[in-house]
Amino acid sequence: MAEGLDGRHRDKDGRISEKHGNTKMKNLREDYPEFKNFRNEDTLSEVKDRDGADSLDDLRRKVKDK
């Protein structure tokens, strides 16, 4: 897999796929230990909305800055 894709892959058109908004935080925690303080049943979309993040990377930056 290409370096820097964080476990994602490229779609047929070459775009890097994004994490789905319905992904549970407990599953993301396997790759992103900085999400340890989120509840298991929270979804990525809920957490992004609540924390005012535009993307997964933006959310990671906000969590690290806390």
HTML snippet that shows the backbone in 3Dmol.js (N, CA, C, O; Angstrom):
<script src="https://3Dmol.org/build/3Dmol-min.js"></script>
<div id="view" style="width:600px;height:400px;position:relative"></div>
<script>
const pdb = `
ATOM      1  N   MET A   1       0.851  -1.178   0.000  1.00  0.00           N
ATOM      2  CA  MET A   1       0.000   0.000   0.000  1.00  0.00           C
ATOM      3  C   MET A   1       0.897   1.241   0.000  1.00  0.00           C
ATOM      4  O   MET A   1       1.987   1.234   0.573  1.00  0.00           O
ATOM      5  N   ALA A   2       0.433   2.275  -0.634  1.00  0.00           N
ATOM      6  CA  ALA A   2       1.211   3.510  -0.728  1.00  0.00           C
ATOM      7  C   ALA A   2       1.394   4.140   0.650  1.00  0.00           C
ATOM      8  O   ALA A   2       0.495   4.125   1.491  1.00  0.00           O
ATOM      9  N   GLU A   3       2.569   4.683   0.846  1.00  0.00           N
ATOM     10  CA  GLU A   3       2.884   5.326   2.114  1.00  0.00           C
ATOM     11  C   GLU A   3       2.021   6.570   2.306  1.00  0.00           C
ATOM     12  O   GLU A   3       1.784   7.319   1.358  1.00  0.00           O
ATOM     13  N   GLY A   4       1.554   6.786   3.531  1.00  0.00           N
ATOM     14  CA  GLY A   4       0.786   7.986   3.827  1.00  0.00           C
ATOM     15  C   GLY A   4      -0.707   7.874   3.619  1.00  0.00           C
ATOM     16  O   GLY A   4      -1.424   8.864   3.760  1.00  0.00           O
ATOM     17  N   LEU A   5      -1.191   6.691   3.286  1.00  0.00           N
ATOM     18  CA  LEU A   5      -2.621   6.543   3.053  1.00  0.00           C
ATOM     19  C   LEU A   5      -3.377   6.138   4.321  1.00  0.00           C
ATOM     20  O   LEU A   5      -4.605   6.064   4.285  1.00  0.00           O
ATOM     21  N   ASP A   6      -2.705   5.878   5.419  1.00  0.00           N
ATOM     22  CA  ASP A   6      -3.353   5.523   6.693  1.00  0.00           C
ATOM     23  C   ASP A   6      -4.337   4.373   6.545  1.00  0.00           C
ATOM     24  O   ASP A   6      -5.429   4.418   7.111  1.00  0.00           O
ATOM     25  N   GLY A   7      -3.970   3.356   5.801  1.00  0.00           N
ATOM     26  CA  GLY A   7      -4.836   2.199   5.664  1.00  0.00           C
ATOM     27  C   GLY A   7      -5.940   2.359   4.634  1.00  0.00           C
ATOM     28  O   GLY A   7      -6.757   1.456   4.453  1.00  0.00           O
ATOM     29  N   ARG A   8      -5.972   3.499   3.959  1.00  0.00           N
ATOM     30  CA  ARG A   8      -6.996   3.716   2.942  1.00  0.00           C
ATOM     31  C   ARG A   8      -6.464   3.250   1.592  1.00  0.00           C
ATOM     32  O   ARG A   8      -5.284   2.925   1.465  1.00  0.00           O
ATOM     33  N   HIS A   9      -7.301   3.219   0.620  1.00  0.00           N
ATOM     34  CA  HIS A   9      -6.887   2.823  -0.722  1.00  0.00           C
ATOM     35  C   HIS A   9      -7.380   3.850  -1.728  1.00  0.00           C
ATOM     36  O   HIS A   9      -8.168   4.735  -1.396  1.00  0.00           O
ATOM     37  N   ARG A  10      -6.914   3.722  -2.939  1.00  0.00           N
ATOM     38  CA  ARG A  10      -7.368   4.617  -3.997  1.00  0.00           C
ATOM     39  C   ARG A  10      -8.544   3.978  -4.728  1.00  0.00           C
ATOM     40  O   ARG A  10      -8.545   2.779  -5.010  1.00  0.00           O
ATOM     41  N   ASP A  11      -9.545   4.803  -5.029  1.00  0.00           N
ATOM     42  CA  ASP A  11     -10.685   4.340  -5.816  1.00  0.00           C
ATOM     43  C   ASP A  11     -10.239   4.182  -7.265  1.00  0.00           C
ATOM     44  O   ASP A  11      -9.109   4.527  -7.612  1.00  0.00           O
ATOM     45  N   LYS A  12     -11.121   3.662  -8.108  1.00  0.00           N
ATOM     46  CA  LYS A  12     -10.780   3.437  -9.514  1.00  0.00           C
ATOM     47  C   LYS A  12     -10.380   4.724 -10.220  1.00  0.00           C
ATOM     48  O   LYS A  12      -9.557   4.702 -11.134  1.00  0.00           O
ATOM     49  N   ASP A  13     -10.961   5.850  -9.799  1.00  0.00           N
ATOM     50  CA  ASP A  13     -10.625   7.122 -10.447  1.00  0.00           C
ATOM     51  C   ASP A  13      -9.362   7.759  -9.868  1.00  0.00           C
ATOM     52  O   ASP A  13      -8.991   8.863 -10.264  1.00  0.00           O
ATOM     53  N   GLY A  14      -8.693   7.067  -8.925  1.00  0.00           N
ATOM     54  CA  GLY A  14      -7.439   7.567  -8.378  1.00  0.00           C
ATOM     55  C   GLY A  14      -7.578   8.360  -7.095  1.00  0.00           C
ATOM     56  O   GLY A  14      -6.574   8.684  -6.461  1.00  0.00           O
ATOM     57  N   ARG A  15      -8.817   8.685  -6.694  1.00  0.00           N
ATOM     58  CA  ARG A  15      -9.021   9.426  -5.449  1.00  0.00           C
ATOM     59  C   ARG A  15      -8.783   8.509  -4.262  1.00  0.00           C
ATOM     60  O   ARG A  15      -9.064   7.312  -4.328  1.00  0.00           O
ATOM     61  N   ILE A  16      -8.268   9.068  -3.181  1.00  0.00           N
ATOM     62  CA  ILE A  16      -8.068   8.301  -1.958  1.00  0.00           C
ATOM     63  C   ILE A  16      -9.413   8.191  -1.262  1.00  0.00           C
ATOM     64  O   ILE A  16     -10.097   9.193  -1.055  1.00  0.00           O
ATOM     65  N   SER A  17      -9.793   6.968  -0.901  1.00  0.00           N
ATOM     66  CA  SER A  17     -11.076   6.786  -0.225  1.00  0.00           C
ATOM     67  C   SER A  17     -11.023   7.398   1.168  1.00  0.00           C
ATOM     68  O   SER A  17      -9.961   7.458   1.787  1.00  0.00           O
ATOM     69  N   GLU A  18     -12.155   7.844   1.651  1.00  0.00           N
ATOM     70  CA  GLU A  18     -12.245   8.455   2.969  1.00  0.00           C
ATOM     71  C   GLU A  18     -12.911   7.497   3.924  1.00  0.00           C
ATOM     72  O   GLU A  18     -13.611   6.576   3.504  1.00  0.00           O
ATOM     73  N   LYS A  19     -12.696   7.712   5.225  1.00  0.00           N
ATOM     74  CA  LYS A  19     -13.403   6.922   6.225  1.00  0.00           C
ATOM     75  C   LYS A  19     -14.872   7.312   6.174  1.00  0.00           C
ATOM     76  O   LYS A  19     -15.205   8.483   5.988  1.00  0.00           O
ATOM     77  N   HIS A  20     -15.729   6.349   6.335  1.00  0.00           N
ATOM     78  CA  HIS A  20     -17.165   6.610   6.307  1.00  0.00           C
ATOM     79  C   HIS A  20     -17.601   7.245   7.622  1.00  0.00           C
ATOM     80  O   HIS A  20     -17.042   6.949   8.678  1.00  0.00           O
ATOM     81  N   GLY A  21     -18.593   8.110   7.553  1.00  0.00           N
ATOM     82  CA  GLY A  21     -19.079   8.817   8.727  1.00  0.00           C
ATOM     83  C   GLY A  21     -19.721   7.916   9.761  1.00  0.00           C
ATOM     84  O   GLY A  21     -19.810   8.272  10.936  1.00  0.00           O
ATOM     85  N   ASN A  22     -20.176   6.730   9.317  1.00  0.00           N
ATOM     86  CA  ASN A  22     -20.828   5.832  10.265  1.00  0.00           C
ATOM     87  C   ASN A  22     -19.836   4.892  10.956  1.00  0.00           C
ATOM     88  O   ASN A  22     -20.247   3.984  11.679  1.00  0.00           O
ATOM     89  N   THR A  23     -18.545   5.101  10.740  1.00  0.00           N
ATOM     90  CA  THR A  23     -17.513   4.295  11.390  1.00  0.00           C
ATOM     91  C   THR A  23     -17.515   4.571  12.881  1.00  0.00           C
ATOM     92  O   THR A  23     -17.488   5.727  13.302  1.00  0.00           O
ATOM     93  N   LYS A  24     -17.547   3.522  13.678  1.00  0.00           N
ATOM     94  CA  LYS A  24     -17.546   3.654  15.138  1.00  0.00           C
ATOM     95  C   LYS A  24     -16.149   4.022  15.627  1.00  0.00           C
ATOM     96  O   LYS A  24     -15.139   3.578  15.082  1.00  0.00           O
ATOM     97  N   MET A  25     -16.124   4.845  16.668  1.00  0.00           N
ATOM     98  CA  MET A  25     -14.843   5.288  17.222  1.00  0.00           C
ATOM     99  C   MET A  25     -14.042   4.114  17.781  1.00  0.00           C
ATOM    100  O   MET A  25     -12.811   4.149  17.770  1.00  0.00           O
ATOM    101  N   LYS A  26     -14.720   3.078  18.270  1.00  0.00           N
ATOM    102  CA  LYS A  26     -13.994   1.917  18.794  1.00  0.00           C
ATOM    103  C   LYS A  26     -13.169   1.259  17.691  1.00  0.00           C
ATOM    104  O   LYS A  26     -12.105   0.703  17.966  1.00  0.00           O
ATOM    105  N   ASN A  27     -13.645   1.314  16.446  1.00  0.00           N
ATOM    106  CA  ASN A  27     -12.895   0.738  15.334  1.00  0.00           C
ATOM    107  C   ASN A  27     -11.752   1.650  14.900  1.00  0.00           C
ATOM    108  O   ASN A  27     -10.680   1.171  14.528  1.00  0.00           O
ATOM    109  N   LEU A  28     -11.974   2.941  14.945  1.00  0.00           N
ATOM    110  CA  LEU A  28     -10.918   3.881  14.575  1.00  0.00           C
ATOM    111  C   LEU A  28      -9.779   3.873  15.589  1.00  0.00           C
ATOM    112  O   LEU A  28      -8.628   4.148  15.247  1.00  0.00           O
ATOM    113  N   ARG A  29     -10.107   3.560  16.822  1.00  0.00           N
ATOM    114  CA  ARG A  29      -9.111   3.562  17.894  1.00  0.00           C
ATOM    115  C   ARG A  29      -7.983   2.563  17.623  1.00  0.00           C
ATOM    116  O   ARG A  29      -6.871   2.740  18.122  1.00  0.00           O
ATOM    117  N   GLU A  30      -8.255   1.529  16.847  1.00  0.00           N
ATOM    118  CA  GLU A  30      -7.218   0.549  16.501  1.00  0.00           C
ATOM    119  C   GLU A  30      -6.071   1.221  15.744  1.00  0.00           C
ATOM    120  O   GLU A  30      -4.907   0.879  15.949  1.00  0.00           O
ATOM    121  N   ASP A  31      -6.398   2.169  14.877  1.00  0.00           N
ATOM    122  CA  ASP A  31      -5.385   2.871  14.084  1.00  0.00           C
ATOM    123  C   ASP A  31      -5.007   4.218  14.665  1.00  0.00           C
ATOM    124  O   ASP A  31      -3.921   4.729  14.393  1.00  0.00           O
ATOM    125  N   TYR A  32      -5.897   4.803  15.467  1.00  0.00           N
ATOM    126  CA  TYR A  32      -5.685   6.143  16.002  1.00  0.00           C
ATOM    127  C   TYR A  32      -5.868   6.125  17.523  1.00  0.00           C
ATOM    128  O   TYR A  32      -6.951   6.442  18.013  1.00  0.00           O
ATOM    129  N   PRO A  33      -4.830   5.760  18.271  1.00  0.00           N
ATOM    130  CA  PRO A  33      -4.964   5.648  19.730  1.00  0.00           C
ATOM    131  C   PRO A  33      -5.313   6.970  20.406  1.00  0.00           C
ATOM    132  O   PRO A  33      -5.748   6.968  21.558  1.00  0.00           O
ATOM    133  N   GLU A  34      -5.135   8.091  19.724  1.00  0.00           N
ATOM    134  CA  GLU A  34      -5.480   9.384  20.315  1.00  0.00           C
ATOM    135  C   GLU A  34      -6.986   9.546  20.514  1.00  0.00           C
ATOM    136  O   GLU A  34      -7.425  10.497  21.161  1.00  0.00           O
ATOM    137  N   PHE A  35      -7.778   8.630  19.967  1.00  0.00           N
ATOM    138  CA  PHE A  35      -9.228   8.676  20.123  1.00  0.00           C
ATOM    139  C   PHE A  35      -9.696   7.895  21.346  1.00  0.00           C
ATOM    140  O   PHE A  35     -10.871   7.536  21.429  1.00  0.00           O
ATOM    141  N   LYS A  36      -8.814   7.628  22.285  1.00  0.00           N
ATOM    142  CA  LYS A  36      -9.127   6.785  23.442  1.00  0.00           C
ATOM    143  C   LYS A  36     -10.216   7.364  24.332  1.00  0.00           C
ATOM    144  O   LYS A  36     -10.870   6.609  25.051  1.00  0.00           O
ATOM    145  N   ASN A  37     -10.436   8.669  24.313  1.00  0.00           N
ATOM    146  CA  ASN A  37     -11.413   9.291  25.202  1.00  0.00           C
ATOM    147  C   ASN A  37     -12.820   9.377  24.623  1.00  0.00           C
ATOM    148  O   ASN A  37     -13.735   9.852  25.295  1.00  0.00           O
ATOM    149  N   PHE A  38     -13.002   8.927  23.390  1.00  0.00           N
ATOM    150  CA  PHE A  38     -14.333   8.933  22.796  1.00  0.00           C
ATOM    151  C   PHE A  38     -15.066   7.648  23.164  1.00  0.00           C
ATOM    152  O   PHE A  38     -14.448   6.600  23.347  1.00  0.00           O
ATOM    153  N   ARG A  39     -16.374   7.738  23.270  1.00  0.00           N
ATOM    154  CA  ARG A  39     -17.181   6.558  23.582  1.00  0.00           C
ATOM    155  C   ARG A  39     -17.161   5.592  22.410  1.00  0.00           C
ATOM    156  O   ARG A  39     -17.096   6.013  21.255  1.00  0.00           O
ATOM    157  N   ASN A  40     -17.217   4.304  22.700  1.00  0.00           N
ATOM    158  CA  ASN A  40     -17.169   3.269  21.665  1.00  0.00           C
ATOM    159  C   ASN A  40     -18.265   3.418  20.628  1.00  0.00           C
ATOM    160  O   ASN A  40     -18.023   3.209  19.439  1.00  0.00           O
ATOM    161  N   GLU A  41     -19.470   3.778  21.058  1.00  0.00           N
ATOM    162  CA  GLU A  41     -20.599   3.809  20.132  1.00  0.00           C
ATOM    163  C   GLU A  41     -20.718   5.115  19.345  1.00  0.00           C
ATOM    164  O   GLU A  41     -21.551   5.209  18.444  1.00  0.00           O
ATOM    165  N   ASP A  42     -19.905   6.122  19.665  1.00  0.00           N
ATOM    166  CA  ASP A  42     -19.908   7.365  18.881  1.00  0.00           C
ATOM    167  C   ASP A  42     -19.452   7.067  17.465  1.00  0.00           C
ATOM    168  O   ASP A  42     -18.591   6.214  17.249  1.00  0.00           O
ATOM    169  N   THR A  43     -20.030   7.775  16.495  1.00  0.00           N
ATOM    170  CA  THR A  43     -19.591   7.615  15.104  1.00  0.00           C
ATOM    171  C   THR A  43     -18.667   8.769  14.731  1.00  0.00           C
ATOM    172  O   THR A  43     -18.651   9.811  15.386  1.00  0.00           O
ATOM    173  N   LEU A  44     -17.915   8.565  13.687  1.00  0.00           N
ATOM    174  CA  LEU A  44     -16.997   9.594  13.214  1.00  0.00           C
ATOM    175  C   LEU A  44     -17.751  10.876  12.885  1.00  0.00           C
ATOM    176  O   LEU A  44     -17.280  11.962  13.221  1.00  0.00           O
ATOM    177  N   SER A  45     -18.903  10.780  12.240  1.00  0.00           N
ATOM    178  CA  SER A  45     -19.684  11.972  11.891  1.00  0.00           C
ATOM    179  C   SER A  45     -20.132  12.734  13.122  1.00  0.00           C
ATOM    180  O   SER A  45     -20.061  13.962  13.152  1.00  0.00           O
ATOM    181  N   GLU A  46     -20.598  12.011  14.151  1.00  0.00           N
ATOM    182  CA  GLU A  46     -21.042  12.658  15.380  1.00  0.00           C
ATOM    183  C   GLU A  46     -19.899  13.418  16.049  1.00  0.00           C
ATOM    184  O   GLU A  46     -20.066  14.559  16.481  1.00  0.00           O
ATOM    185  N   VAL A  47     -18.764  12.784  16.124  1.00  0.00           N
ATOM    186  CA  VAL A  47     -17.612  13.397  16.796  1.00  0.00           C
ATOM    187  C   VAL A  47     -17.097  14.591  15.998  1.00  0.00           C
ATOM    188  O   VAL A  47     -16.756  15.623  16.577  1.00  0.00           O
ATOM    189  N   LYS A  48     -17.039  14.457  14.671  1.00  0.00           N
ATOM    190  CA  LYS A  48     -16.596  15.580  13.843  1.00  0.00           C
ATOM    191  C   LYS A  48     -17.527  16.769  14.007  1.00  0.00           C
ATOM    192  O   LYS A  48     -17.066  17.903  14.131  1.00  0.00           O
ATOM    193  N   ASP A  49     -18.827  16.526  14.009  1.00  0.00           N
ATOM    194  CA  ASP A  49     -19.800  17.615  14.189  1.00  0.00           C
ATOM    195  C   ASP A  49     -19.653  18.259  15.562  1.00  0.00           C
ATOM    196  O   ASP A  49     -19.649  19.483  15.685  1.00  0.00           O
ATOM    197  N   ARG A  50     -19.536  17.442  16.568  1.00  0.00           N
ATOM    198  CA  ARG A  50     -19.456  17.941  17.941  1.00  0.00           C
ATOM    199  C   ARG A  50     -18.173  18.753  18.173  1.00  0.00           C
ATOM    200  O   ARG A  50     -18.188  19.754  18.889  1.00  0.00           O
ATOM    201  N   ASP A  51     -17.063  18.311  17.560  1.00  0.00           N
ATOM    202  CA  ASP A  51     -15.778  18.992  17.767  1.00  0.00           C
ATOM    203  C   ASP A  51     -15.473  20.038  16.705  1.00  0.00           C
ATOM    204  O   ASP A  51     -14.440  20.705  16.770  1.00  0.00           O
ATOM    205  N   GLY A  52     -16.363  20.186  15.725  1.00  0.00           N
ATOM    206  CA  GLY A  52     -16.169  21.191  14.686  1.00  0.00           C
ATOM    207  C   GLY A  52     -15.037  20.869  13.736  1.00  0.00           C
ATOM    208  O   GLY A  52     -14.348  21.772  13.260  1.00  0.00           O
ATOM    209  N   ALA A  53     -14.835  19.586  13.452  1.00  0.00           N
ATOM    210  CA  ALA A  53     -13.769  19.159  12.546  1.00  0.00           C
ATOM    211  C   ALA A  53     -14.334  18.928  11.152  1.00  0.00           C
ATOM    212  O   ALA A  53     -15.469  18.478  10.994  1.00  0.00           O
ATOM    213  N   ASP A  54     -13.529  19.241  10.147  1.00  0.00           N
ATOM    214  CA  ASP A  54     -13.962  19.066   8.757  1.00  0.00           C
ATOM    215  C   ASP A  54     -13.604  17.692   8.191  1.00  0.00           C
ATOM    216  O   ASP A  54     -14.233  17.227   7.240  1.00  0.00           O
ATOM    217  N   SER A  55     -12.597  17.045   8.773  1.00  0.00           N
ATOM    218  CA  SER A  55     -12.116  15.776   8.245  1.00  0.00           C
ATOM    219  C   SER A  55     -11.519  14.948   9.370  1.00  0.00           C
ATOM    220  O   SER A  55     -11.391  15.419  10.501  1.00  0.00           O
ATOM    221  N   LEU A  56     -11.159  13.726   9.057  1.00  0.00           N
ATOM    222  CA  LEU A  56     -10.512  12.861  10.037  1.00  0.00           C
ATOM    223  C   LEU A  56      -9.179  13.468  10.475  1.00  0.00           C
ATOM    224  O   LEU A  56      -8.867  13.480  11.665  1.00  0.00           O
ATOM    225  N   ASP A  57      -8.406  13.964   9.537  1.00  0.00           N
ATOM    226  CA  ASP A  57      -7.123  14.591   9.884  1.00  0.00           C
ATOM    227  C   ASP A  57      -7.319  15.829  10.753  1.00  0.00           C
ATOM    228  O   ASP A  57      -6.556  16.062  11.690  1.00  0.00           O
ATOM    229  N   ASP A  58      -8.330  16.612  10.444  1.00  0.00           N
ATOM    230  CA  ASP A  58      -8.634  17.795  11.250  1.00  0.00           C
ATOM    231  C   ASP A  58      -9.002  17.383  12.674  1.00  0.00           C
ATOM    232  O   ASP A  58      -8.565  18.014  13.636  1.00  0.00           O
ATOM    233  N   LEU A  59      -9.800  16.331  12.811  1.00  0.00           N
ATOM    234  CA  LEU A  59     -10.177  15.829  14.132  1.00  0.00           C
ATOM    235  C   LEU A  59      -8.946  15.343  14.893  1.00  0.00           C
ATOM    236  O   LEU A  59      -8.815  15.608  16.088  1.00  0.00           O
ATOM    237  N   ARG A  60      -8.049  14.640  14.217  1.00  0.00           N
ATOM    238  CA  ARG A  60      -6.824  14.161  14.871  1.00  0.00           C
ATOM    239  C   ARG A  60      -5.997  15.319  15.389  1.00  0.00           C
ATOM    240  O   ARG A  60      -5.459  15.255  16.494  1.00  0.00           O
ATOM    241  N   ARG A  61      -5.889  16.393  14.591  1.00  0.00           N
ATOM    242  CA  ARG A  61      -5.131  17.575  15.036  1.00  0.00           C
ATOM    243  C   ARG A  61      -5.779  18.222  16.262  1.00  0.00           C
ATOM    244  O   ARG A  61      -5.094  18.608  17.209  1.00  0.00           O
ATOM    245  N   LYS A  62      -7.104  18.331  16.229  1.00  0.00           N
ATOM    246  CA  LYS A  62      -7.822  18.944  17.358  1.00  0.00           C
ATOM    247  C   LYS A  62      -7.653  18.118  18.636  1.00  0.00           C
ATOM    248  O   LYS A  62      -7.490  18.678  19.720  1.00  0.00           O
ATOM    249  N   VAL A  63      -7.691  16.806  18.513  1.00  0.00           N
ATOM    250  CA  VAL A  63      -7.542  15.936  19.688  1.00  0.00           C
ATOM    251  C   VAL A  63      -6.122  16.041  20.242  1.00  0.00           C
ATOM    252  O   VAL A  63      -5.932  16.081  21.458  1.00  0.00           O
ATOM    253  N   LYS A  64      -5.140  16.087  19.371  1.00  0.00           N
ATOM    254  CA  LYS A  64      -3.742  16.187  19.831  1.00  0.00           C
ATOM    255  C   LYS A  64      -3.466  17.524  20.493  1.00  0.00           C
ATOM    256  O   LYS A  64      -2.616  17.615  21.379  1.00  0.00           O
ATOM    257  N   ASP A  65      -4.181  18.570  20.068  1.00  0.00           N
ATOM    258  CA  ASP A  65      -3.964  19.913  20.633  1.00  0.00           C
ATOM    259  C   ASP A  65      -4.611  20.090  21.999  1.00  0.00           C
ATOM    260  O   ASP A  65      -4.303  21.049  22.707  1.00  0.00           O
ATOM    261  N   LYS A  66      -5.507  19.175  22.382  1.00  0.00           N
ATOM    262  CA  LYS A  66      -6.207  19.304  23.671  1.00  0.00           C
ATOM    263  C   LYS A  66      -5.293  18.962  24.815  1.00  0.00           C
ATOM    264  O   LYS A  66      -5.707  19.013  25.973  1.00  0.00           O
TER     265      LYS A  66
END
`;
const viewer = $3Dmol.createViewer("view");
viewer.addModel(pdb, "pdb");
viewer.setStyle({}, {cartoon: {color: "spectrum"}});
viewer.zoomTo();
viewer.render();
</script>
